[in-house]
Amino acid sequence: MLNFELYNPTNLIFGKGQIEKLSTLVPKNAKILLAYGGGSIFKNGIYDQVIQNLKGFEIVEFGGIEPNPRFETLMKAVDVIKTEKNRFYSCCWWWICN
């Protein structure tokens, strides 16, 4: 087996009222990549809440990510990240659980 190290700082927040925490979790002067799927975040108001709570940050959007994303979609996101030199990543997904 080859030696390796993995450093993966990730902060997952879930639940009611958690979107208000976003601006405190993002480093100052960070350029944010906002990734989302097909558009339900527009219909349910999540998009507006995220944008409102990230006011003052530079945001680059990458939308239209399909469920179980294709490799080609992910590589398009990588191209955006390389071009835009994003420092912070926010993914917004909306699950409906019955």
N, CA, C and O atoms as a GROMACS GRO file, in nm:
protein
  392
    1MET      N    1   0.084  -0.118   0.000
    1MET     CA    2   0.000   0.000   0.000
    1MET      C    3   0.088   0.125   0.000
    1MET      O    4   0.190   0.129   0.069
    2LEU      N    5   0.050   0.224  -0.077
    2LEU     CA    6   0.124   0.350  -0.082
    2LEU      C    7   0.086   0.437   0.037
    2LEU      O    8  -0.028   0.437   0.082
    3ASN      N    9   0.183   0.512   0.086
    3ASN     CA   10   0.155   0.607   0.194
    3ASN      C   11   0.077   0.726   0.139
    3ASN      O   12   0.100   0.768   0.026
    4PHE      N   13  -0.012   0.779   0.218
    4PHE     CA   14  -0.084   0.901   0.179
    4PHE      C   15  -0.139   0.968   0.302
    4PHE      O   16  -0.151   0.908   0.409
    5GLU      N   17  -0.172   1.096   0.286
    5GLU     CA   18  -0.240   1.173   0.389
    5GLU      C   19  -0.361   1.238   0.324
    5GLU      O   20  -0.356   1.279   0.208
    6LEU      N   21  -0.468   1.246   0.399
    6LEU     CA   22  -0.589   1.311   0.351
    6LEU      C   23  -0.632   1.415   0.453
    6LEU      O   24  -0.660   1.382   0.568
    7TYR      N   25  -0.637   1.539   0.410
    7TYR     CA   26  -0.687   1.648   0.494
    7TYR      C   27  -0.810   1.701   0.424
    7TYR      O   28  -0.800   1.756   0.315
    8ASN      N   29  -0.926   1.686   0.486
    8ASN     CA   30  -1.051   1.719   0.420
    8ASN      C   31  -1.143   1.796   0.514
    8ASN      O   32  -1.240   1.741   0.565
    9PRO      N   33  -1.112   1.924   0.537
    9PRO     CA   34  -1.199   2.002   0.627
    9PRO      C   35  -1.333   2.031   0.560
    9PRO      O   36  -1.340   2.100   0.458
   10THR      N   37  -1.437   1.978   0.618
   10THR     CA   38  -1.571   1.994   0.563
   10THR      C   39  -1.666   2.027   0.677
   10THR      O   40  -1.659   1.968   0.785
   11ASN      N   41  -1.754   2.120   0.652
   11ASN     CA   42  -1.854   2.156   0.751
   11ASN      C   43  -1.990   2.139   0.687
   11ASN      O   44  -2.027   2.214   0.597
   12LEU      N   45  -2.065   2.040   0.732
   12LEU     CA   46  -2.199   2.014   0.681
   12LEU      C   47  -2.299   2.069   0.781
   12LEU      O   48  -2.292   2.037   0.900
   13ILE      N   49  -2.390   2.152   0.734
   13ILE     CA   50  -2.492   2.206   0.823
   13ILE      C   51  -2.629   2.168   0.768
   13ILE      O   52  -2.654   2.182   0.648
   14PHE      N   53  -2.716   2.122   0.855
   14PHE     CA   54  -2.849   2.079   0.817
   14PHE      C   55  -2.949   2.136   0.916
   14PHE      O   56  -2.916   2.161   1.031
   15GLY      N   57  -3.071   2.156   0.871
   15GLY     CA   58  -3.179   2.191   0.962
   15GLY      C   59  -3.233   2.331   0.944
   15GLY      O   60  -3.180   2.412   0.869
   16LYS      N   61  -3.339   2.355   1.014
   16LYS     CA   62  -3.409   2.482   1.007
   16LYS      C   63  -3.321   2.595   1.060
   16LYS      O   64  -3.259   2.582   1.166
   17GLY      N   65  -3.316   2.705   0.986
   17GLY     CA   66  -3.241   2.823   1.028
   17GLY      C   67  -3.090   2.816   1.010
   17GLY      O   68  -3.019   2.908   1.050
   18GLN      N   69  -3.041   2.710   0.950
   18GLN     CA   70  -2.896   2.693   0.936
   18GLN      C   71  -2.835   2.781   0.827
   18GLN      O   72  -2.716   2.812   0.832
   19ILE      N   73  -2.915   2.822   0.730
   19ILE     CA   74  -2.863   2.905   0.621
   19ILE      C   75  -2.808   3.037   0.676
   19ILE      O   76  -2.715   3.094   0.619
   20GLU      N   77  -2.865   3.085   0.786
   20GLU     CA   78  -2.818   3.211   0.844
   20GLU      C   79  -2.674   3.203   0.891
   20GLU      O   80  -2.610   3.307   0.910
   21LYS      N   81  -2.621   3.084   0.911
   21LYS     CA   82  -2.483   3.065   0.955
   21LYS      C   83  -2.380   3.079   0.842
   21LYS      O   84  -2.261   3.093   0.869
   22LEU      N   85  -2.426   3.076   0.719
   22LEU     CA   86  -2.333   3.071   0.606
   22LEU      C   87  -2.225   3.178   0.610
   22LEU      O   88  -2.107   3.148   0.592
   23SER      N   89  -2.263   3.302   0.632
   23SER     CA   90  -2.164   3.410   0.626
   23SER      C   91  -2.058   3.397   0.735
   23SER      O   92  -1.948   3.449   0.720
   24THR      N   93  -2.090   3.328   0.844
   24THR     CA   94  -1.990   3.310   0.950
   24THR      C   95  -1.897   3.193   0.921
   24THR      O   96  -1.791   3.182   0.982
   25LEU      N   97  -1.935   3.107   0.828
   25LEU     CA   98  -1.854   2.989   0.795
   25LEU      C   99  -1.757   3.015   0.681
   25LEU      O  100  -1.660   2.941   0.663
   26VAL      N  101  -1.783   3.119   0.603
   26VAL     CA  102  -1.702   3.148   0.485
   26VAL      C  103  -1.589   3.242   0.523
   26VAL      O  104  -1.611   3.345   0.587
   27PRO      N  105  -1.465   3.208   0.482
   27PRO     CA  106  -1.354   3.300   0.510
   27PRO      C  107  -1.376   3.434   0.440
   27PRO      O  108  -1.432   3.441   0.331
   28LYS      N  109  -1.330   3.542   0.504
   28LYS     CA  110  -1.343   3.676   0.444
   28LYS      C  111  -1.270   3.679   0.310
   28LYS      O  112  -1.167   3.613   0.293
   29ASN      N  113  -1.323   3.754   0.217
   29ASN     CA  114  -1.266   3.770   0.082
   29ASN      C  115  -1.263   3.640   0.002
   29ASN      O  116  -1.190   3.631  -0.097
   30ALA      N  117  -1.340   3.541   0.042
   30ALA     CA  118  -1.343   3.415  -0.032
   30ALA      C  119  -1.432   3.430  -0.156
   30ALA      O  120  -1.535   3.497  -0.151
   31LYS      N  121  -1.391   3.369  -0.263
   31LYS     CA  122  -1.473   3.360  -0.383
   31LYS      C  123  -1.545   3.226  -0.373
   31LYS      O  124  -1.481   3.122  -0.358
   32ILE      N  125  -1.677   3.228  -0.382
   32ILE     CA  126  -1.760   3.111  -0.356
   32ILE      C  127  -1.812   3.049  -0.484
   32ILE      O  128  -1.861   3.120  -0.572
   33LEU      N  129  -1.801   2.918  -0.495
   33LEU     CA  130  -1.868   2.845  -0.602
   33LEU      C  131  -1.996   2.790  -0.542
   33LEU      O  132  -1.993   2.707  -0.451
   34LEU      N  133  -2.109   2.835  -0.593
   34LEU     CA  134  -2.240   2.789  -0.547
   34LEU      C  135  -2.290   2.686  -0.648
   34LEU      O  136  -2.325   2.719  -0.761
   35ALA      N  137  -2.294   2.560  -0.604
   35ALA     CA  138  -2.334   2.450  -0.692
   35ALA      C  139  -2.473   2.401  -0.653
   35ALA      O  140  -2.504   2.388  -0.534
   36TYR      N  141  -2.554   2.376  -0.752
   36TYR     CA  142  -2.690   2.328  -0.724
   36TYR      C  143  -2.741   2.248  -0.842
   36TYR      O  144  -2.679   2.244  -0.949
   37GLY      N  145  -2.855   2.184  -0.822
   37GLY     CA  146  -2.911   2.094  -0.922
   37GLY      C  147  -3.001   2.161  -1.023
   37GLY      O  148  -2.966   2.263  -1.082
   38GLY      N  149  -3.118   2.104  -1.042
   38GLY     CA  150  -3.205   2.144  -1.151
   38GLY      C  151  -3.294   2.263  -1.129
   38GLY      O  152  -3.363   2.304  -1.222
   39GLY      N  153  -3.296   2.320  -1.014
   39GLY     CA  154  -3.374   2.441  -0.998
   39GLY      C  155  -3.475   2.441  -0.886
   39GLY      O  156  -3.543   2.542  -0.866
   40SER      N  157  -3.488   2.332  -0.810
   40SER     CA  158  -3.586   2.334  -0.701
   40SER      C  159  -3.549   2.438  -0.594
   40SER      O  160  -3.636   2.485  -0.522
   41ILE      N  161  -3.420   2.473  -0.584
   41ILE     CA  162  -3.382   2.574  -0.485
   41ILE      C  163  -3.438   2.712  -0.520
   41ILE      O  164  -3.447   2.798  -0.434
   42PHE      N  165  -3.474   2.732  -0.646
   42PHE     CA  166  -3.539   2.857  -0.685
   42PHE      C  167  -3.687   2.855  -0.645
   42PHE      O  168  -3.741   2.954  -0.596
   43LYS      N  169  -3.749   2.740  -0.666
   43LYS     CA  170  -3.893   2.727  -0.636
   43LYS      C  171  -3.922   2.733  -0.487
   43LYS      O  172  -4.024   2.788  -0.446
   44ASN      N  173  -3.833   2.677  -0.405
   44ASN     CA  174  -3.860   2.672  -0.262
   44ASN      C  175  -3.798   2.786  -0.182
   44ASN      O  176  -3.811   2.790  -0.059
   45GLY      N  177  -3.729   2.879  -0.251
   45GLY     CA  178  -3.676   2.996  -0.184
   45GLY      C  179  -3.537   2.981  -0.123
   45GLY      O  180  -3.483   3.078  -0.069
   46ILE      N  181  -3.480   2.863  -0.131
   46ILE     CA  182  -3.346   2.840  -0.073
   46ILE      C  183  -3.242   2.929  -0.142
   46ILE      O  184  -3.154   2.985  -0.076
   47TYR      N  185  -3.251   2.940  -0.273
   47TYR     CA  186  -3.154   3.021  -0.347
   47TYR      C  187  -3.150   3.164  -0.294
   47TYR      O  188  -3.044   3.218  -0.265
   48ASP      N  189  -3.267   3.226  -0.282
   48ASP     CA  190  -3.273   3.364  -0.234
   48ASP      C  191  -3.216   3.377  -0.094
   48ASP      O  192  -3.147   3.475  -0.063
   49GLN      N  193  -3.244   3.279  -0.009
   49GLN     CA  194  -3.191   3.283   0.128
   49GLN      C  195  -3.038   3.273   0.129
   49GLN      O  196  -2.971   3.346   0.202
   50VAL      N  197  -2.984   3.184   0.046
   50VAL     CA  198  -2.838   3.167   0.039
   50VAL      C  199  -2.774   3.295  -0.012
   50VAL      O  200  -2.677   3.343   0.047
   51ILE      N  201  -2.826   3.351  -0.120
   51ILE     CA  202  -2.770   3.474  -0.177
   51ILE      C  203  -2.777   3.588  -0.074
   51ILE      O  204  -2.681   3.663  -0.058
   52GLN      N  205  -2.889   3.599  -0.006
   52GLN     CA  206  -2.905   3.704   0.096
   52GLN      C  207  -2.802   3.688   0.208
   52GLN      O  208  -2.744   3.787   0.253
   53ASN      N  209  -2.778   3.566   0.252
   53ASN     CA  210  -2.686   3.542   0.362
   53ASN      C  211  -2.540   3.545   0.320
   53ASN      O  212  -2.451   3.547   0.405
   54LEU      N  213  -2.514   3.545   0.190
   54LEU     CA  214  -2.376   3.557   0.140
   54LEU      C  215  -2.351   3.692   0.075
   54LEU      O  216  -2.258   3.708  -0.004
   55LYS      N  217  -2.436   3.789   0.107
   55LYS     CA  218  -2.421   3.923   0.053
   55LYS      C  219  -2.282   3.976   0.088
   55LYS      O  220  -2.236   3.964   0.202
   56GLY      N  221  -2.216   4.035  -0.011
   56GLY     CA  222  -2.083   4.089   0.012
   56GLY      C  223  -1.971   3.995  -0.035
   56GLY      O  224  -1.856   4.037  -0.047
   57PHE      N  225  -2.006   3.869  -0.061
   57PHE     CA  226  -1.908   3.774  -0.113
   57PHE      C  227  -1.922   3.764  -0.264
   57PHE      O  228  -2.030   3.784  -0.319
   58GLU      N  229  -1.812   3.735  -0.331
   58GLU     CA  230  -1.817   3.711  -0.475
   58GLU      C  231  -1.863   3.566  -0.497
   58GLU      O  232  -1.801   3.472  -0.446
   59ILE      N  233  -1.970   3.549  -0.573
   59ILE     CA  234  -2.030   3.417  -0.594
   59ILE      C  235  -2.027   3.382  -0.743
   59ILE      O  236  -2.068   3.462  -0.827
   60VAL      N  237  -1.979   3.262  -0.773
   60VAL     CA  238  -1.984   3.206  -0.908
   60VAL      C  239  -2.079   3.088  -0.900
   60VAL      O  240  -2.066   3.003  -0.813
   61GLU      N  241  -2.176   3.083  -0.991
   61GLU     CA  242  -2.276   2.976  -0.985
   61GLU      C  243  -2.246   2.866  -1.086
   61GLU      O  244  -2.198   2.890  -1.197
   62PHE      N  245  -2.275   2.744  -1.042
   62PHE     CA  246  -2.268   2.628  -1.131
   62PHE      C  247  -2.395   2.546  -1.105
   62PHE      O  248  -2.402   2.470  -1.009
   63GLY      N  249  -2.494   2.563  -1.191
   63GLY     CA  250  -2.623   2.498  -1.174
   63GLY      C  251  -2.646   2.390  -1.277
   63GLY      O  252  -2.567   2.371  -1.369
   64GLY      N  253  -2.757   2.320  -1.259
   64GLY     CA  254  -2.795   2.216  -1.354
   64GLY      C  255  -2.727   2.082  -1.331
   64GLY      O  256  -2.721   1.999  -1.422
   65ILE      N  257  -2.676   2.060  -1.210
   65ILE     CA  258  -2.612   1.932  -1.180
   65ILE      C  259  -2.719   1.826  -1.166
   65ILE      O  260  -2.808   1.836  -1.081
   66GLU      N  261  -2.711   1.725  -1.247
   66GLU     CA  262  -2.812   1.620  -1.247
   66GLU      C  263  -2.791   1.524  -1.128
   66GLU      O  264  -2.680   1.515  -1.075
   67PRO      N  265  -2.898   1.452  -1.087
   67PRO     CA  266  -2.880   1.350  -0.984
   67PRO      C  267  -2.778   1.246  -1.033
   67PRO      O  268  -2.776   1.212  -1.151
   68ASN      N  269  -2.696   1.198  -0.943
   68ASN     CA  270  -2.588   1.107  -0.980
   68ASN      C  271  -2.512   1.166  -1.100
   68ASN      O  272  -2.515   1.111  -1.210
   69PRO      N  273  -2.444   1.279  -1.078
   69PRO     CA  274  -2.385   1.356  -1.188
   69PRO      C  275  -2.293   1.273  -1.276
   69PRO      O  276  -2.221   1.184  -1.231
   70ARG      N  277  -2.298   1.306  -1.402
   70ARG     CA  278  -2.210   1.244  -1.501
   70ARG      C  279  -2.069   1.298  -1.484
   70ARG      O  280  -2.050   1.410  -1.436
   71PHE      N  281  -1.973   1.221  -1.524
   71PHE     CA  282  -1.833   1.262  -1.517
   71PHE      C  283  -1.812   1.393  -1.592
   71PHE      O  284  -1.739   1.481  -1.545
   72GLU      N  285  -1.875   1.407  -1.707
   72GLU     CA  286  -1.859   1.528  -1.788
   72GLU      C  287  -1.908   1.652  -1.713
   72GLU      O  288  -1.848   1.759  -1.723
   73THR      N  289  -2.017   1.638  -1.639
   73THR     CA  290  -2.068   1.751  -1.560
   73THR      C  291  -1.967   1.791  -1.454
   73THR      O  292  -1.941   1.910  -1.435
   74LEU      N  293  -1.911   1.693  -1.385
   74LEU     CA  294  -1.813   1.722  -1.281
   74LEU      C  295  -1.689   1.788  -1.338
   74LEU      O  296  -1.631   1.878  -1.276
   75MET      N  297  -1.647   1.745  -1.455
   75MET     CA  298  -1.529   1.806  -1.517
   75MET      C  299  -1.557   1.951  -1.559
   75MET      O  300  -1.466   2.034  -1.557
   76LYS      N  301  -1.682   1.981  -1.597
   76LYS     CA  302  -1.719   2.120  -1.625
   76LYS      C  303  -1.706   2.204  -1.498
   76LYS      O  304  -1.660   2.318  -1.503
   77ALA      N  305  -1.748   2.147  -1.386
   77ALA     CA  306  -1.734   2.218  -1.258
   77ALA      C  307  -1.587   2.240  -1.225
   77ALA      O  308  -1.549   2.347  -1.177
   78VAL      N  309  -1.504   2.141  -1.250
   78VAL     CA  310  -1.359   2.155  -1.227
   78VAL      C  311  -1.303   2.268  -1.313
   78VAL      O  312  -1.221   2.347  -1.266
   79ASP      N  313  -1.347   2.276  -1.438
   79ASP     CA  314  -1.302   2.385  -1.526
   79ASP      C  315  -1.341   2.521  -1.469
   79ASP      O  316  -1.261   2.615  -1.473
   80VAL      N  317  -1.462   2.533  -1.417
   80VAL     CA  318  -1.507   2.659  -1.356
   80VAL      C  319  -1.419   2.692  -1.236
   80VAL      O  320  -1.377   2.806  -1.219
   81ILE      N  321  -1.393   2.594  -1.153
   81ILE     CA  322  -1.310   2.615  -1.034
   81ILE      C  323  -1.170   2.662  -1.073
   81ILE      O  324  -1.116   2.754  -1.012
   82LYS      N  325  -1.112   2.599  -1.174
   82LYS     CA  326  -0.977   2.638  -1.219
   82LYS      C  327  -0.977   2.778  -1.278
   82LYS      O  328  -0.886   2.857  -1.251
   83THR      N  329  -1.078   2.810  -1.358
   83THR     CA  330  -1.086   2.942  -1.422
   83THR      C  331  -1.112   3.053  -1.320
   83THR      O  332  -1.047   3.158  -1.324
   84GLU      N  333  -1.205   3.028  -1.230
   84GLU     CA  334  -1.248   3.131  -1.135
   84GLU      C  335  -1.162   3.138  -1.009
   84GLU      O  336  -1.167   3.235  -0.934
   85LYS      N  337  -1.081   3.032  -0.986
   85LYS     CA  338  -0.995   3.025  -0.867
   85LYS      C  339  -1.076   3.043  -0.739
   85LYS      O  340  -1.045   3.126  -0.654
   86ASN      N  341  -1.182   2.962  -0.728
   86ASN     CA  342  -1.266   2.966  -0.609
   86ASN      C  343  -1.190   2.915  -0.487
   86ASN      O  344  -1.106   2.826  -0.498
   87ARG      N  345  -1.222   2.974  -0.371
   87ARG     CA  346  -1.159   2.931  -0.247
   87ARG      C  347  -1.259   2.864  -0.153
   87ARG      O  348  -1.218   2.804  -0.054
   88PHE      N  349  -1.385   2.874  -0.182
   88PHE     CA  350  -1.486   2.818  -0.093
   88PHE      C  351  -1.597   2.759  -0.178
   88PHE      O  352  -1.634   2.816  -0.281
   89TYR      N  353  -1.651   2.645  -0.135
   89TYR     CA  354  -1.750   2.576  -0.215
   89TYR      C  355  -1.876   2.554  -0.132
   89TYR      O  356  -1.869   2.506  -0.020
   90SER      N  357  -1.989   2.591  -0.187
   90SER     CA  358  -2.116   2.572  -0.120
   90SER      C  359  -2.209   2.497  -0.214
   90SER      O  360  -2.237   2.543  -0.325
   91CYS      N  361  -2.256   2.383  -0.170
   91CYS     CA  362  -2.350   2.306  -0.251
   91CYS      C  363  -2.486   2.311  -0.184
   91CYS      O  364  -2.499   2.286  -0.065
   92CYS      N  365  -2.586   2.344  -0.261
   92CYS     CA  366  -2.722   2.354  -0.208
   92CYS      C  367  -2.808   2.247  -0.271
   92CYS      O  368  -2.832   2.246  -0.392
   93TRP      N  369  -2.852   2.157  -0.188
   93TRP     CA  370  -2.941   2.050  -0.232
   93TRP      C  371  -3.064   2.054  -0.145
   93TRP      O  372  -3.058   2.093  -0.029
   94TRP      N  373  -3.174   2.013  -0.201
   94TRP     CA  374  -3.300   2.013  -0.128
   94TRP      C  375  -3.357   1.873  -0.134
   94TRP      O  376  -3.390   1.822  -0.241
   95TRP      N  377  -3.368   1.811  -0.018
   95TRP     CA  378  -3.425   1.676  -0.011
   95TRP      C  379  -3.563   1.684   0.054
   95TRP      O  380  -3.583   1.757   0.151
   96ILE      N  381  -3.654   1.611   0.000
   96ILE     CA  382  -3.786   1.600   0.060
   96ILE      C  383  -3.797   1.458   0.114
   96ILE      O  384  -3.792   1.361   0.039
   97CYS      N  385  -3.811   1.448   0.243
   97CYS     CA  386  -3.820   1.316   0.308
   97CYS      C  387  -3.962   1.296   0.360
   97CYS      O  388  -4.017   1.382   0.428
   98ASN      N  389  -4.020   1.184   0.328
   98ASN     CA  390  -4.155   1.150   0.378
   98ASN      C  391  -4.142   1.051   0.491
   98ASN      O  392  -4.243   1.009   0.547
   0.00000   0.00000   0.00000
